[in-house]
């Protein structure tokens, strides 16, 4: 039981040292992640569509 209490005590101590982001930083970074995800999604979709059409030309079903 003593080891568990020590673990949580040390964990809380370390969490107090963390430089937490502000609300504005969280919002900006969240939007950045969504935009980056959309860009990568469109990039992958573009190449998928392109290769699908090329394969249809090579082997029409």
N, C-alpha and C positions, 0 to 999 in steps of 0.2 A: 504494500500500500504506500510505503514511503517513497519507493521509486516512481510510482505513478504520479504522486503529488509533486515530486521534484521535476519530472518531465513536463507537466503542465505549467509549473512555475517558470521553468526555463523557456518554454514555448511562448508564454505570455511576455516574458522579458524580451525575447527576440522580436516579437511582433510590435512592441513599443518602439523599436529601433528603425522600423520600416518607414521609408519616406512615401507616404500614401499620396496618390494623385488627387488633385482638386476635382470638384464636380465638373468644371469647364474642361479640364484635360480629359476626363473620362468621356464626356460627350464628343469632343473632337476626335479622340482616338476610336471611338465606336463608329462614328460616321466614316472615318478613314478605312476601317476594317470592312464595312459594308460596301463602300465604293470599290475597294481593291477586290473584294469577292465578286462583285458584279463584272468588273473588267476582266478578271480571269475567267469567269463563267462565259462571257461573250466570246472571249478568245478561243476557249475550248469548243464552244458551240460552232463557231465559224469554221474551224479546222475539221470538226466532225462532219459538218454539212458538206464541206468541200470534198473530203475524202469519200463520203457516201455517194456524191454525184459522180465522182471519177470512177468508183467501182461500178456504178450503174451503167456507165458508158462502156466499160471494159466487158462486163458480163450482164447484159440485159436479161431480166427474168421474164 
